[in-house]
């Protein structure tokens, strides 16, 4: 939240706290995950729905097993993220 404020992007970003399994992500434009594979698999049906409604799924390390990587992007000097589609 401090970085969001520092970068002055509050109007672009929504931060939600709670049980991810109960969160409505259907209207999200971008979903950024940094979860273990077991947790990703648990919410894969939600992710499929969100991506089918136009969301971009960005994963740091692992993505859903049923998704296909479509691109890798540099994120800092020594890190990359992967973008996925259904």
VEXNUBA-670194 format. One record per residue (C-alpha): x, y, z; residue in three letters. Coordinates in steps of 0.05 Angstrom, whole numbers. Each point is the difference from the previous one (the first is absolute). Example, Ala and Ser with C-alpha at 12.3 -4.5 7.8 and 13.67 -1.06 7.14 Angstrom:
<recs>
+--------+--------+--------+-----+
!      x !      y !      z !   r !
+--------+--------+--------+-----+
!    246 !    -90 !    156 ! ALA !
!     27 !     69 !    -13 ! SER !
+--------+--------+--------+-----+
</recs>
This chain:
<recs>
+--------+--------+--------+-----+
!      x !      y !      z !   r !
+--------+--------+--------+-----+
!      0 !      0 !      0 ! UNK !
!     58 !     47 !     14 ! UNK !
!     28 !    -12 !    -70 ! UNK !
!    -69 !     13 !    -30 ! UNK !
!     -3 !     66 !     36 ! UNK !
!     72 !     17 !    -15 ! UNK !
!    -11 !    -12 !    -75 ! UNK !
!    -65 !     39 !      2 ! UNK !
!    -41 !    -56 !    -33 ! UNK !
!    -55 !     -6 !     52 ! UNK !
!    -51 !     14 !    -55 ! UNK !
!     25 !    -60 !    -39 ! UNK !
!     10 !    -53 !     54 ! UNK !
!    -47 !    -36 !     47 ! UNK !
!     29 !    -40 !     58 ! UNK !
!    -47 !    -51 !     31 ! UNK !
!     10 !    -39 !     65 ! UNK !
!    -38 !    -62 !     17 ! UNK !
!     -9 !    -72 !    -20 ! UNK !
!     21 !     -4 !    -73 ! UNK !
!    -49 !    -57 !    -12 ! UNK !
!    -57 !     48 !     16 ! UNK !
!     26 !     61 !    -37 ! UNK !
!    -37 !     23 !    -63 ! UNK !
!     55 !      9 !    -52 ! UNK !
!    -47 !     -3 !    -60 ! UNK !
!      7 !     74 !    -16 ! UNK !
!     76 !      4 !      9 ! UNK !
!     42 !     25 !    -58 ! UNK !
!     65 !    -30 !     27 ! UNK !
!     11 !    -54 !     52 ! UNK !
!     69 !     -8 !     30 ! UNK !
!     14 !    -64 !     37 ! UNK !
!     56 !    -20 !     46 ! UNK !
!    -28 !    -65 !     27 ! UNK !
!     22 !    -72 !      8 ! UNK !
!    -24 !    -48 !    -54 ! UNK !
!    -50 !    -33 !     47 ! UNK !
!    -34 !     67 !     15 ! UNK !
!     -2 !     18 !    -74 ! UNK !
!    -33 !    -66 !    -18 ! UNK !
!    -53 !     13 !     54 ! UNK !
!    -21 !     66 !    -33 ! UNK !
!     11 !    -20 !    -73 ! UNK !
!    -75 !      0 !    -17 ! UNK !
!     -3 !     72 !     24 ! UNK !
!     61 !     18 !    -41 ! UNK !
!    -29 !    -33 !    -63 ! UNK !
!    -63 !     42 !      8 ! UNK !
!     39 !     64 !     11 ! UNK !
!     45 !    -11 !    -60 ! UNK !
!    -60 !    -18 !    -43 ! UNK !
!    -28 !     68 !     19 ! UNK !
!     64 !     35 !    -23 ! UNK !
!     46 !      0 !     60 ! UNK !
!     75 !     -9 !    -10 ! UNK !
!     30 !    -52 !     47 ! UNK !
!     71 !     15 !     23 ! UNK !
!     38 !    -51 !     41 ! UNK !
!     67 !      7 !     33 ! UNK !
!     21 !    -73 !      5 ! UNK !
!    -56 !    -49 !    -14 ! UNK !
!    -63 !      5 !    -41 ! UNK !
!    -62 !    -44 !     -4 ! UNK !
!     17 !    -68 !    -31 ! UNK !
!    -57 !      6 !    -50 ! UNK !
!     22 !     69 !    -26 ! UNK !
!     50 !     13 !    -55 ! UNK !
!     57 !     50 !      9 ! UNK !
!     -5 !     53 !    -54 ! UNK !
!     56 !     48 !     19 ! UNK !
!     56 !     14 !     49 ! UNK !
!     17 !     71 !     22 ! UNK !
!     59 !     28 !     38 ! UNK !
!    -19 !     27 !     67 ! UNK !
!     62 !     34 !     28 ! UNK !
!     72 !    -20 !    -10 ! UNK !
!     -3 !    -73 !     20 ! UNK !
!    -73 !    -21 !     -3 ! UNK !
!    -51 !    -19 !    -52 ! UNK !
!    -75 !    -12 !      1 ! UNK !
!    -42 !    -44 !    -45 ! UNK !
!    -66 !     20 !    -33 ! UNK !
!    -50 !    -56 !    -10 ! UNK !
!    -63 !    -14 !    -40 ! UNK !
!    -52 !    -56 !      5 ! UNK !
+--------+--------+--------+-----+
</recs>
